[in-house]
Amino acid sequence: MKSIIHYFHPLMRIMRERQQFLLKQNIPDFINDNLLETLPTLNDTAESFDYLVLDFETTGLDVNNDLILSIGWVEIINSHIDLASCKHHYINSKSQIKPVTAVINHITPQMLDDGESIHEAIKALFTASKGKILVAHGCLVEANFLQKYLERNFNLSALPLLWVDTLSIEKHMAVAINNPDLDLTLASTRERYNLPEYNSHNALADAVSTAELLLAQQKKLQPHHKIRFAQLYKMSQ
């Protein structure tokens, strides 16, 4: 029975998906090298791994029509946030920014004119995340935009990346205490953990905010013991 439960654990499922994906042809080296990294096992603790916490700022949520404006990330190394690893990439685009989007994201056309290509930024992201686990608050946005980019440029679908979602973790905890209506936005969630208030709608600031939240969530889930990564991953689904 235990072996059957393990087989259907989401961590084991993505391991099988990754093995099948690597059999495909024409996978760019920067993606292939990333996926060749060993996946966690069900017994590994969360602190055994390093994380790349990221955030995308976009013109909207429609992956078919909207654009990535900026990408920010920071690394968690040995359970500590490494501020020296902070990166903030503005994406060069000749497309007009919607006026409302410009106000919300505080990104101007001049910032994008001085930015880099989406291809350079995505390659840098994969290089930085090699050997690390991806983290985002509401990772569906980042995962979907990243997947659409890979589909358009490399004809790759269903890329089996490993994501930890701090929003989903918080949602599971809210349901566990019979309070499913909690505000799960990043700012409100951080407030419940007594974490400091940062300016939002900035990719790098939100990445650092999410990194702090992830460490606080781990402590709350297992205040006296090391939490297993498999628990975090299952709560992220």
C-alpha positions, 0 to 999 in steps of 0.5 A: 500500500505504501508503495502505491501511495508513493507512486501517485505522489505528485513528486513521483509523478513529475519525476516520471514526466521529466524522464519522458520529456528528456527523451524528446529531440531538439531540447535546447542545451540550457533547458536540457541541462536544467532538467538533468538535475536530480529531483528530490526524493520523498524523504529529503528535507526542504532545507536540503535544496536551494531555491530560485524565487521569482516574479514576472510583471506582465501586461496582463494574464492572457499568455496569448496576447500579453507580454512579460515586462520584467523578471526578478529573482533571488536565491535561497541558499542553505535556508538563507536569502542571498541578496547578492543573487538578486537580478531584475531584468527589464524586457525590451519590447517595441509594443506599447504599454497599456496606460493602466499597466504602466501605472500599476507596474511603474514600468515606462517605455524608456525602461523597456527600451534599455532592457534586454531581449526576452530570449536573453532573460529566459536563458539567464533564468534557466541558467540561474535556476539550474540545481534549484527549485523554482518558487513563486506566489501564485506560480500559475502566472509565471509557469504559463508565461514561461510555457508559452514562450517555450512553446512559441520558440522551441515547440516544447509543451508541458515542460516538467519544471518543479514549482513551489507555490507559496499561495497554494501552501497558504491556501492549504493551511487556511483550509486546514484551520477552516478559514478558506476565505483568507486574503491570499494576496502576497501583501496580506499573507505577509502581514499575517506573518508580521513580515515588513511591508514592501512596495508591490508590483515590482518583480524583484521586490515581490521575489524577495517578499515571496522568499521571506514568506516561504521561509516563514511558512516552513517555520509555521508548518514545522516549528520544531522539526525539519519539514520534508520537501515532499510536503511543500510540493504536495501543498503547492499543487 
